[in-house]
Amino acid sequence: MKKRRIAVAVAAVVLVAGVVAGRERPSLEIMQARPPAAQAAADGIDLDKLRRGEASVPQNDPFSRKSFAPAASVEKKPVETKPTAPPLPFQYFGRLTENGKTEVYVMRGDELISIAAGEKLGDYRVDKVSESSIAFTYLPLKTKQTLDLQ
């Protein structure tokens, strides 16, 4: 009889727990997704101020010498670079062979130019025209450049 009362009490507790749990359903709220920047702007928080830049060198060295004397200024000599020729302004357009004579055409901007070895085109001289490339010399620096015909 005592086991029966305990079983009835446990069944009652389970029944009440089931009823209470059945009534507590989670509420579904539809929230609009906002980008983090818009969220922070709406909240009045500037997230850029919270970011810390990574330093490659410690900002302060506790073991460095402390001196109030002005630092000795060391003037660095500017690194002298050798001047270089600008990139070729020409683009290979094509070649035309007529009556055994071959003409090679290049484009400079919108201008179509027929070239041959020995010609001067502004700051450039055409040195050699072959089947695979055209050799130019940039006259102000006497720099050789080639234009591949592929």
Chimera marker file (.cmm) of the C-alpha trace (Angstrom):
<marker_set name="trace">
<marker id="1" x="0.000" y="0.000" z="0.000" r="1" g="1" b="0" radius="0.5"/>
<marker id="2" x="2.867" y="2.345" z="0.777" r="1" g="1" b="0" radius="0.5"/>
<marker id="3" x="4.441" y="1.583" z="-2.629" r="1" g="1" b="0" radius="0.5"/>
<marker id="4" x="1.160" y="2.417" z="-4.279" r="1" g="1" b="0" radius="0.5"/>
<marker id="5" x="0.987" y="5.863" z="-2.604" r="1" g="1" b="0" radius="0.5"/>
<marker id="6" x="4.559" y="6.615" z="-3.632" r="1" g="1" b="0" radius="0.5"/>
<marker id="7" x="3.818" y="5.542" z="-7.227" r="1" g="1" b="0" radius="0.5"/>
<marker id="8" x="0.667" y="7.735" z="-7.284" r="1" g="1" b="0" radius="0.5"/>
<marker id="9" x="2.640" y="10.704" z="-5.864" r="1" g="1" b="0" radius="0.5"/>
<marker id="10" x="5.409" y="10.263" z="-8.447" r="1" g="1" b="0" radius="0.5"/>
<marker id="11" x="2.844" y="9.958" z="-11.249" r="1" g="1" b="0" radius="0.5"/>
<marker id="12" x="1.127" y="13.152" z="-10.017" r="1" g="1" b="0" radius="0.5"/>
<marker id="13" x="4.424" y="15.032" z="-9.947" r="1" g="1" b="0" radius="0.5"/>
<marker id="14" x="5.286" y="13.818" z="-13.453" r="1" g="1" b="0" radius="0.5"/>
<marker id="15" x="1.810" y="14.817" z="-14.695" r="1" g="1" b="0" radius="0.5"/>
<marker id="16" x="2.044" y="18.305" z="-13.172" r="1" g="1" b="0" radius="0.5"/>
<marker id="17" x="5.577" y="18.749" z="-14.572" r="1" g="1" b="0" radius="0.5"/>
<marker id="18" x="4.350" y="17.704" z="-18.023" r="1" g="1" b="0" radius="0.5"/>
<marker id="19" x="1.468" y="20.178" z="-17.912" r="1" g="1" b="0" radius="0.5"/>
<marker id="20" x="3.682" y="23.012" z="-16.736" r="1" g="1" b="0" radius="0.5"/>
<marker id="21" x="6.361" y="22.188" z="-19.328" r="1" g="1" b="0" radius="0.5"/>
<marker id="22" x="3.730" y="22.018" z="-22.075" r="1" g="1" b="0" radius="0.5"/>
<marker id="23" x="2.505" y="25.511" z="-21.280" r="1" g="1" b="0" radius="0.5"/>
<marker id="24" x="5.988" y="27.035" z="-21.341" r="1" g="1" b="0" radius="0.5"/>
<marker id="25" x="6.628" y="27.247" z="-25.023" r="1" g="1" b="0" radius="0.5"/>
<marker id="26" x="9.444" y="29.475" z="-26.213" r="1" g="1" b="0" radius="0.5"/>
<marker id="27" x="8.292" y="32.663" z="-27.847" r="1" g="1" b="0" radius="0.5"/>
<marker id="28" x="9.602" y="33.296" z="-31.341" r="1" g="1" b="0" radius="0.5"/>
<marker id="29" x="10.651" y="36.846" z="-32.043" r="1" g="1" b="0" radius="0.5"/>
<marker id="30" x="11.705" y="37.885" z="-35.497" r="1" g="1" b="0" radius="0.5"/>
<marker id="31" x="14.646" y="40.224" z="-35.226" r="1" g="1" b="0" radius="0.5"/>
<marker id="32" x="16.001" y="42.157" z="-38.147" r="1" g="1" b="0" radius="0.5"/>
<marker id="33" x="19.673" y="41.523" z="-38.767" r="1" g="1" b="0" radius="0.5"/>
<marker id="34" x="21.734" y="44.685" z="-38.718" r="1" g="1" b="0" radius="0.5"/>
<marker id="35" x="25.365" y="44.925" z="-39.673" r="1" g="1" b="0" radius="0.5"/>
<marker id="36" x="27.718" y="45.363" z="-36.686" r="1" g="1" b="0" radius="0.5"/>
<marker id="37" x="28.626" y="48.877" z="-37.775" r="1" g="1" b="0" radius="0.5"/>
<marker id="38" x="24.959" y="49.907" z="-37.893" r="1" g="1" b="0" radius="0.5"/>
<marker id="39" x="24.374" y="48.268" z="-34.508" r="1" g="1" b="0" radius="0.5"/>
<marker id="40" x="27.311" y="50.135" z="-32.986" r="1" g="1" b="0" radius="0.5"/>
<marker id="41" x="26.242" y="53.421" z="-34.600" r="1" g="1" b="0" radius="0.5"/>
<marker id="42" x="22.721" y="52.953" z="-33.277" r="1" g="1" b="0" radius="0.5"/>
<marker id="43" x="24.104" y="52.289" z="-29.801" r="1" g="1" b="0" radius="0.5"/>
<marker id="44" x="26.451" y="55.275" z="-30.013" r="1" g="1" b="0" radius="0.5"/>
<marker id="45" x="29.630" y="53.205" z="-29.735" r="1" g="1" b="0" radius="0.5"/>
<marker id="46" x="32.655" y="53.871" z="-31.902" r="1" g="1" b="0" radius="0.5"/>
<marker id="47" x="34.229" y="50.430" z="-32.328" r="1" g="1" b="0" radius="0.5"/>
<marker id="48" x="37.347" y="51.825" z="-34.025" r="1" g="1" b="0" radius="0.5"/>
<marker id="49" x="38.406" y="53.374" z="-30.735" r="1" g="1" b="0" radius="0.5"/>
<marker id="50" x="38.260" y="49.968" z="-29.092" r="1" g="1" b="0" radius="0.5"/>
<marker id="51" x="40.635" y="48.276" z="-31.540" r="1" g="1" b="0" radius="0.5"/>
<marker id="52" x="44.255" y="48.062" z="-30.571" r="1" g="1" b="0" radius="0.5"/>
<marker id="53" x="46.908" y="48.126" z="-33.259" r="1" g="1" b="0" radius="0.5"/>
<marker id="54" x="49.546" y="45.460" z="-33.002" r="1" g="1" b="0" radius="0.5"/>
<marker id="55" x="53.009" y="46.820" z="-32.460" r="1" g="1" b="0" radius="0.5"/>
<marker id="56" x="55.982" y="44.961" z="-33.873" r="1" g="1" b="0" radius="0.5"/>
<marker id="57" x="58.301" y="46.601" z="-31.335" r="1" g="1" b="0" radius="0.5"/>
<marker id="58" x="57.488" y="47.235" z="-27.669" r="1" g="1" b="0" radius="0.5"/>
<marker id="59" x="56.252" y="50.777" z="-27.125" r="1" g="1" b="0" radius="0.5"/>
<marker id="60" x="58.441" y="51.305" z="-24.090" r="1" g="1" b="0" radius="0.5"/>
<marker id="61" x="61.535" y="49.433" z="-23.046" r="1" g="1" b="0" radius="0.5"/>
<marker id="62" x="61.999" y="49.308" z="-19.252" r="1" g="1" b="0" radius="0.5"/>
<marker id="63" x="65.701" y="48.517" z="-19.690" r="1" g="1" b="0" radius="0.5"/>
<marker id="64" x="66.566" y="51.351" z="-22.077" r="1" g="1" b="0" radius="0.5"/>
<marker id="65" x="68.889" y="54.145" z="-21.020" r="1" g="1" b="0" radius="0.5"/>
<marker id="66" x="67.110" y="57.192" z="-19.744" r="1" g="1" b="0" radius="0.5"/>
<marker id="67" x="68.615" y="60.465" z="-20.857" r="1" g="1" b="0" radius="0.5"/>
<marker id="68" x="67.194" y="63.923" z="-21.287" r="1" g="1" b="0" radius="0.5"/>
<marker id="69" x="69.875" y="64.961" z="-23.779" r="1" g="1" b="0" radius="0.5"/>
<marker id="70" x="68.594" y="65.569" z="-27.292" r="1" g="1" b="0" radius="0.5"/>
<marker id="71" x="68.984" y="62.606" z="-29.570" r="1" g="1" b="0" radius="0.5"/>
<marker id="72" x="71.836" y="62.759" z="-32.021" r="1" g="1" b="0" radius="0.5"/>
<marker id="73" x="70.383" y="63.242" z="-35.443" r="1" g="1" b="0" radius="0.5"/>
<marker id="74" x="71.808" y="60.968" z="-38.053" r="1" g="1" b="0" radius="0.5"/>
<marker id="75" x="71.180" y="62.151" z="-41.560" r="1" g="1" b="0" radius="0.5"/>
<marker id="76" x="70.737" y="59.329" z="-43.989" r="1" g="1" b="0" radius="0.5"/>
<marker id="77" x="71.998" y="59.805" z="-47.470" r="1" g="1" b="0" radius="0.5"/>
<marker id="78" x="69.265" y="59.410" z="-50.028" r="1" g="1" b="0" radius="0.5"/>
<marker id="79" x="69.574" y="56.207" z="-51.961" r="1" g="1" b="0" radius="0.5"/>
<marker id="80" x="70.512" y="57.062" z="-55.497" r="1" g="1" b="0" radius="0.5"/>
<marker id="81" x="68.570" y="55.070" z="-58.016" r="1" g="1" b="0" radius="0.5"/>
<marker id="82" x="69.701" y="54.609" z="-61.542" r="1" g="1" b="0" radius="0.5"/>
<marker id="83" x="67.205" y="56.126" z="-63.971" r="1" g="1" b="0" radius="0.5"/>
<marker id="84" x="65.316" y="53.585" z="-66.019" r="1" g="1" b="0" radius="0.5"/>
<marker id="85" x="63.518" y="53.800" z="-69.308" r="1" g="1" b="0" radius="0.5"/>
<marker id="86" x="59.729" y="53.959" z="-69.221" r="1" g="1" b="0" radius="0.5"/>
<marker id="87" x="57.794" y="50.945" z="-70.483" r="1" g="1" b="0" radius="0.5"/>
<marker id="88" x="57.487" y="50.730" z="-74.238" r="1" g="1" b="0" radius="0.5"/>
<marker id="89" x="54.527" y="52.758" z="-75.506" r="1" g="1" b="0" radius="0.5"/>
<marker id="90" x="54.164" y="50.441" z="-78.503" r="1" g="1" b="0" radius="0.5"/>
<marker id="91" x="51.952" y="47.403" z="-79.013" r="1" g="1" b="0" radius="0.5"/>
<marker id="92" x="52.488" y="44.940" z="-81.818" r="1" g="1" b="0" radius="0.5"/>
<marker id="93" x="49.652" y="45.190" z="-84.315" r="1" g="1" b="0" radius="0.5"/>
<marker id="94" x="50.694" y="42.920" z="-87.175" r="1" g="1" b="0" radius="0.5"/>
<marker id="95" x="52.735" y="42.431" z="-90.311" r="1" g="1" b="0" radius="0.5"/>
<marker id="96" x="51.915" y="42.555" z="-93.994" r="1" g="1" b="0" radius="0.5"/>
<marker id="97" x="53.916" y="40.802" z="-96.702" r="1" g="1" b="0" radius="0.5"/>
<marker id="98" x="53.251" y="42.030" z="-100.218" r="1" g="1" b="0" radius="0.5"/>
<marker id="99" x="55.393" y="41.356" z="-103.321" r="1" g="1" b="0" radius="0.5"/>
<marker id="100" x="58.169" y="39.925" z="-101.139" r="1" g="1" b="0" radius="0.5"/>
<marker id="101" x="58.343" y="43.040" z="-98.926" r="1" g="1" b="0" radius="0.5"/>
<marker id="102" x="57.284" y="42.745" z="-95.269" r="1" g="1" b="0" radius="0.5"/>
<marker id="103" x="55.970" y="45.694" z="-93.279" r="1" g="1" b="0" radius="0.5"/>
<marker id="104" x="55.570" y="45.563" z="-89.488" r="1" g="1" b="0" radius="0.5"/>
<marker id="105" x="52.919" y="47.668" z="-87.749" r="1" g="1" b="0" radius="0.5"/>
<marker id="106" x="52.789" y="48.834" z="-84.145" r="1" g="1" b="0" radius="0.5"/>
<marker id="107" x="50.281" y="50.955" z="-82.251" r="1" g="1" b="0" radius="0.5"/>
<marker id="108" x="51.199" y="53.932" z="-80.057" r="1" g="1" b="0" radius="0.5"/>
<marker id="109" x="47.957" y="54.947" z="-78.378" r="1" g="1" b="0" radius="0.5"/>
<marker id="110" x="45.476" y="55.293" z="-81.265" r="1" g="1" b="0" radius="0.5"/>
<marker id="111" x="48.165" y="55.819" z="-83.911" r="1" g="1" b="0" radius="0.5"/>
<marker id="112" x="49.108" y="52.984" z="-86.309" r="1" g="1" b="0" radius="0.5"/>
<marker id="113" x="52.781" y="53.170" z="-87.326" r="1" g="1" b="0" radius="0.5"/>
<marker id="114" x="54.674" y="51.186" z="-89.976" r="1" g="1" b="0" radius="0.5"/>
<marker id="115" x="58.229" y="50.557" z="-88.744" r="1" g="1" b="0" radius="0.5"/>
<marker id="116" x="61.545" y="49.383" z="-90.160" r="1" g="1" b="0" radius="0.5"/>
<marker id="117" x="65.028" y="48.990" z="-88.671" r="1" g="1" b="0" radius="0.5"/>
<marker id="118" x="66.885" y="52.303" z="-88.264" r="1" g="1" b="0" radius="0.5"/>
<marker id="119" x="63.782" y="54.523" z="-87.952" r="1" g="1" b="0" radius="0.5"/>
<marker id="120" x="63.359" y="57.007" z="-85.103" r="1" g="1" b="0" radius="0.5"/>
<marker id="121" x="59.985" y="57.235" z="-83.356" r="1" g="1" b="0" radius="0.5"/>
<marker id="122" x="60.203" y="60.136" z="-80.904" r="1" g="1" b="0" radius="0.5"/>
<marker id="123" x="62.574" y="59.074" z="-78.085" r="1" g="1" b="0" radius="0.5"/>
<marker id="124" x="62.916" y="55.561" z="-79.514" r="1" g="1" b="0" radius="0.5"/>
<marker id="125" x="64.985" y="54.102" z="-82.340" r="1" g="1" b="0" radius="0.5"/>
<marker id="126" x="64.083" y="50.803" z="-84.016" r="1" g="1" b="0" radius="0.5"/>
<marker id="127" x="67.260" y="48.686" z="-83.979" r="1" g="1" b="0" radius="0.5"/>
<marker id="128" x="66.118" y="45.345" z="-85.370" r="1" g="1" b="0" radius="0.5"/>
<marker id="129" x="62.923" y="43.707" z="-86.579" r="1" g="1" b="0" radius="0.5"/>
<marker id="130" x="62.934" y="39.905" z="-86.419" r="1" g="1" b="0" radius="0.5"/>
<marker id="131" x="60.299" y="37.168" z="-86.649" r="1" g="1" b="0" radius="0.5"/>
<marker id="132" x="59.905" y="36.984" z="-82.840" r="1" g="1" b="0" radius="0.5"/>
<marker id="133" x="60.685" y="40.505" z="-81.538" r="1" g="1" b="0" radius="0.5"/>
<marker id="134" x="61.413" y="44.135" z="-82.271" r="1" g="1" b="0" radius="0.5"/>
<marker id="135" x="64.477" y="45.724" z="-80.606" r="1" g="1" b="0" radius="0.5"/>
<marker id="136" x="64.208" y="49.392" z="-79.573" r="1" g="1" b="0" radius="0.5"/>
<marker id="137" x="66.658" y="51.824" z="-77.972" r="1" g="1" b="0" radius="0.5"/>
<marker id="138" x="65.387" y="54.510" z="-75.601" r="1" g="1" b="0" radius="0.5"/>
<marker id="139" x="67.617" y="57.357" z="-76.800" r="1" g="1" b="0" radius="0.5"/>
<marker id="140" x="67.766" y="59.639" z="-73.695" r="1" g="1" b="0" radius="0.5"/>
<marker id="141" x="69.247" y="56.796" z="-71.582" r="1" g="1" b="0" radius="0.5"/>
<marker id="142" x="70.542" y="54.578" z="-74.400" r="1" g="1" b="0" radius="0.5"/>
<marker id="143" x="68.595" y="51.680" z="-72.893" r="1" g="1" b="0" radius="0.5"/>
<marker id="144" x="67.744" y="48.663" z="-75.039" r="1" g="1" b="0" radius="0.5"/>
<marker id="145" x="64.198" y="47.286" z="-74.899" r="1" g="1" b="0" radius="0.5"/>
<marker id="146" x="62.445" y="44.550" z="-76.820" r="1" g="1" b="0" radius="0.5"/>
<marker id="147" x="58.855" y="44.022" z="-77.838" r="1" g="1" b="0" radius="0.5"/>
<marker id="148" x="57.870" y="40.366" z="-78.217" r="1" g="1" b="0" radius="0.5"/>
<marker id="149" x="55.685" y="39.524" z="-81.206" r="1" g="1" b="0" radius="0.5"/>
<marker id="150" x="53.590" y="36.762" z="-79.690" r="1" g="1" b="0" radius="0.5"/>
<link id1="1" id2="2" r="1" g="1" b="0" radius="0.2"/>
<link id1="2" id2="3" r="1" g="1" b="0" radius="0.2"/>
<link id1="3" id2="4" r="1" g="1" b="0" radius="0.2"/>
<link id1="4" id2="5" r="1" g="1" b="0" radius="0.2"/>
<link id1="5" id2="6" r="1" g="1" b="0" radius="0.2"/>
<link id1="6" id2="7" r="1" g="1" b="0" radius="0.2"/>
<link id1="7" id2="8" r="1" g="1" b="0" radius="0.2"/>
<link id1="8" id2="9" r="1" g="1" b="0" radius="0.2"/>
<link id1="9" id2="10" r="1" g="1" b="0" radius="0.2"/>
<link id1="10" id2="11" r="1" g="1" b="0" radius="0.2"/>
<link id1="11" id2="12" r="1" g="1" b="0" radius="0.2"/>
<link id1="12" id2="13" r="1" g="1" b="0" radius="0.2"/>
<link id1="13" id2="14" r="1" g="1" b="0" radius="0.2"/>
<link id1="14" id2="15" r="1" g="1" b="0" radius="0.2"/>
<link id1="15" id2="16" r="1" g="1" b="0" radius="0.2"/>
<link id1="16" id2="17" r="1" g="1" b="0" radius="0.2"/>
<link id1="17" id2="18" r="1" g="1" b="0" radius="0.2"/>
<link id1="18" id2="19" r="1" g="1" b="0" radius="0.2"/>
<link id1="19" id2="20" r="1" g="1" b="0" radius="0.2"/>
<link id1="20" id2="21" r="1" g="1" b="0" radius="0.2"/>
<link id1="21" id2="22" r="1" g="1" b="0" radius="0.2"/>
<link id1="22" id2="23" r="1" g="1" b="0" radius="0.2"/>
<link id1="23" id2="24" r="1" g="1" b="0" radius="0.2"/>
<link id1="24" id2="25" r="1" g="1" b="0" radius="0.2"/>
<link id1="25" id2="26" r="1" g="1" b="0" radius="0.2"/>
<link id1="26" id2="27" r="1" g="1" b="0" radius="0.2"/>
<link id1="27" id2="28" r="1" g="1" b="0" radius="0.2"/>
<link id1="28" id2="29" r="1" g="1" b="0" radius="0.2"/>
<link id1="29" id2="30" r="1" g="1" b="0" radius="0.2"/>
<link id1="30" id2="31" r="1" g="1" b="0" radius="0.2"/>
<link id1="31" id2="32" r="1" g="1" b="0" radius="0.2"/>
<link id1="32" id2="33" r="1" g="1" b="0" radius="0.2"/>
<link id1="33" id2="34" r="1" g="1" b="0" radius="0.2"/>
<link id1="34" id2="35" r="1" g="1" b="0" radius="0.2"/>
<link id1="35" id2="36" r="1" g="1" b="0" radius="0.2"/>
<link id1="36" id2="37" r="1" g="1" b="0" radius="0.2"/>
<link id1="37" id2="38" r="1" g="1" b="0" radius="0.2"/>
<link id1="38" id2="39" r="1" g="1" b="0" radius="0.2"/>
<link id1="39" id2="40" r="1" g="1" b="0" radius="0.2"/>
<link id1="40" id2="41" r="1" g="1" b="0" radius="0.2"/>
<link id1="41" id2="42" r="1" g="1" b="0" radius="0.2"/>
<link id1="42" id2="43" r="1" g="1" b="0" radius="0.2"/>
<link id1="43" id2="44" r="1" g="1" b="0" radius="0.2"/>
<link id1="44" id2="45" r="1" g="1" b="0" radius="0.2"/>
<link id1="45" id2="46" r="1" g="1" b="0" radius="0.2"/>
<link id1="46" id2="47" r="1" g="1" b="0" radius="0.2"/>
<link id1="47" id2="48" r="1" g="1" b="0" radius="0.2"/>
<link id1="48" id2="49" r="1" g="1" b="0" radius="0.2"/>
<link id1="49" id2="50" r="1" g="1" b="0" radius="0.2"/>
<link id1="50" id2="51" r="1" g="1" b="0" radius="0.2"/>
<link id1="51" id2="52" r="1" g="1" b="0" radius="0.2"/>
<link id1="52" id2="53" r="1" g="1" b="0" radius="0.2"/>
<link id1="53" id2="54" r="1" g="1" b="0" radius="0.2"/>
<link id1="54" id2="55" r="1" g="1" b="0" radius="0.2"/>
<link id1="55" id2="56" r="1" g="1" b="0" radius="0.2"/>
<link id1="56" id2="57" r="1" g="1" b="0" radius="0.2"/>
<link id1="57" id2="58" r="1" g="1" b="0" radius="0.2"/>
<link id1="58" id2="59" r="1" g="1" b="0" radius="0.2"/>
<link id1="59" id2="60" r="1" g="1" b="0" radius="0.2"/>
<link id1="60" id2="61" r="1" g="1" b="0" radius="0.2"/>
<link id1="61" id2="62" r="1" g="1" b="0" radius="0.2"/>
<link id1="62" id2="63" r="1" g="1" b="0" radius="0.2"/>
<link id1="63" id2="64" r="1" g="1" b="0" radius="0.2"/>
<link id1="64" id2="65" r="1" g="1" b="0" radius="0.2"/>
<link id1="65" id2="66" r="1" g="1" b="0" radius="0.2"/>
<link id1="66" id2="67" r="1" g="1" b="0" radius="0.2"/>
<link id1="67" id2="68" r="1" g="1" b="0" radius="0.2"/>
<link id1="68" id2="69" r="1" g="1" b="0" radius="0.2"/>
<link id1="69" id2="70" r="1" g="1" b="0" radius="0.2"/>
<link id1="70" id2="71" r="1" g="1" b="0" radius="0.2"/>
<link id1="71" id2="72" r="1" g="1" b="0" radius="0.2"/>
<link id1="72" id2="73" r="1" g="1" b="0" radius="0.2"/>
<link id1="73" id2="74" r="1" g="1" b="0" radius="0.2"/>
<link id1="74" id2="75" r="1" g="1" b="0" radius="0.2"/>
<link id1="75" id2="76" r="1" g="1" b="0" radius="0.2"/>
<link id1="76" id2="77" r="1" g="1" b="0" radius="0.2"/>
<link id1="77" id2="78" r="1" g="1" b="0" radius="0.2"/>
<link id1="78" id2="79" r="1" g="1" b="0" radius="0.2"/>
<link id1="79" id2="80" r="1" g="1" b="0" radius="0.2"/>
<link id1="80" id2="81" r="1" g="1" b="0" radius="0.2"/>
<link id1="81" id2="82" r="1" g="1" b="0" radius="0.2"/>
<link id1="82" id2="83" r="1" g="1" b="0" radius="0.2"/>
<link id1="83" id2="84" r="1" g="1" b="0" radius="0.2"/>
<link id1="84" id2="85" r="1" g="1" b="0" radius="0.2"/>
<link id1="85" id2="86" r="1" g="1" b="0" radius="0.2"/>
<link id1="86" id2="87" r="1" g="1" b="0" radius="0.2"/>
<link id1="87" id2="88" r="1" g="1" b="0" radius="0.2"/>
<link id1="88" id2="89" r="1" g="1" b="0" radius="0.2"/>
<link id1="89" id2="90" r="1" g="1" b="0" radius="0.2"/>
<link id1="90" id2="91" r="1" g="1" b="0" radius="0.2"/>
<link id1="91" id2="92" r="1" g="1" b="0" radius="0.2"/>
<link id1="92" id2="93" r="1" g="1" b="0" radius="0.2"/>
<link id1="93" id2="94" r="1" g="1" b="0" radius="0.2"/>
<link id1="94" id2="95" r="1" g="1" b="0" radius="0.2"/>
<link id1="95" id2="96" r="1" g="1" b="0" radius="0.2"/>
<link id1="96" id2="97" r="1" g="1" b="0" radius="0.2"/>
<link id1="97" id2="98" r="1" g="1" b="0" radius="0.2"/>
<link id1="98" id2="99" r="1" g="1" b="0" radius="0.2"/>
<link id1="99" id2="100" r="1" g="1" b="0" radius="0.2"/>
<link id1="100" id2="101" r="1" g="1" b="0" radius="0.2"/>
<link id1="101" id2="102" r="1" g="1" b="0" radius="0.2"/>
<link id1="102" id2="103" r="1" g="1" b="0" radius="0.2"/>
<link id1="103" id2="104" r="1" g="1" b="0" radius="0.2"/>
<link id1="104" id2="105" r="1" g="1" b="0" radius="0.2"/>
<link id1="105" id2="106" r="1" g="1" b="0" radius="0.2"/>
<link id1="106" id2="107" r="1" g="1" b="0" radius="0.2"/>
<link id1="107" id2="108" r="1" g="1" b="0" radius="0.2"/>
<link id1="108" id2="109" r="1" g="1" b="0" radius="0.2"/>
<link id1="109" id2="110" r="1" g="1" b="0" radius="0.2"/>
<link id1="110" id2="111" r="1" g="1" b="0" radius="0.2"/>
<link id1="111" id2="112" r="1" g="1" b="0" radius="0.2"/>
<link id1="112" id2="113" r="1" g="1" b="0" radius="0.2"/>
<link id1="113" id2="114" r="1" g="1" b="0" radius="0.2"/>
<link id1="114" id2="115" r="1" g="1" b="0" radius="0.2"/>
<link id1="115" id2="116" r="1" g="1" b="0" radius="0.2"/>
<link id1="116" id2="117" r="1" g="1" b="0" radius="0.2"/>
<link id1="117" id2="118" r="1" g="1" b="0" radius="0.2"/>
<link id1="118" id2="119" r="1" g="1" b="0" radius="0.2"/>
<link id1="119" id2="120" r="1" g="1" b="0" radius="0.2"/>
<link id1="120" id2="121" r="1" g="1" b="0" radius="0.2"/>
<link id1="121" id2="122" r="1" g="1" b="0" radius="0.2"/>
<link id1="122" id2="123" r="1" g="1" b="0" radius="0.2"/>
<link id1="123" id2="124" r="1" g="1" b="0" radius="0.2"/>
<link id1="124" id2="125" r="1" g="1" b="0" radius="0.2"/>
<link id1="125" id2="126" r="1" g="1" b="0" radius="0.2"/>
<link id1="126" id2="127" r="1" g="1" b="0" radius="0.2"/>
<link id1="127" id2="128" r="1" g="1" b="0" radius="0.2"/>
<link id1="128" id2="129" r="1" g="1" b="0" radius="0.2"/>
<link id1="129" id2="130" r="1" g="1" b="0" radius="0.2"/>
<link id1="130" id2="131" r="1" g="1" b="0" radius="0.2"/>
<link id1="131" id2="132" r="1" g="1" b="0" radius="0.2"/>
<link id1="132" id2="133" r="1" g="1" b="0" radius="0.2"/>
<link id1="133" id2="134" r="1" g="1" b="0" radius="0.2"/>
<link id1="134" id2="135" r="1" g="1" b="0" radius="0.2"/>
<link id1="135" id2="136" r="1" g="1" b="0" radius="0.2"/>
<link id1="136" id2="137" r="1" g="1" b="0" radius="0.2"/>
<link id1="137" id2="138" r="1" g="1" b="0" radius="0.2"/>
<link id1="138" id2="139" r="1" g="1" b="0" radius="0.2"/>
<link id1="139" id2="140" r="1" g="1" b="0" radius="0.2"/>
<link id1="140" id2="141" r="1" g="1" b="0" radius="0.2"/>
<link id1="141" id2="142" r="1" g="1" b="0" radius="0.2"/>
<link id1="142" id2="143" r="1" g="1" b="0" radius="0.2"/>
<link id1="143" id2="144" r="1" g="1" b="0" radius="0.2"/>
<link id1="144" id2="145" r="1" g="1" b="0" radius="0.2"/>
<link id1="145" id2="146" r="1" g="1" b="0" radius="0.2"/>
<link id1="146" id2="147" r="1" g="1" b="0" radius="0.2"/>
<link id1="147" id2="148" r="1" g="1" b="0" radius="0.2"/>
<link id1="148" id2="149" r="1" g="1" b="0" radius="0.2"/>
<link id1="149" id2="150" r="1" g="1" b="0" radius="0.2"/>
</marker_set>
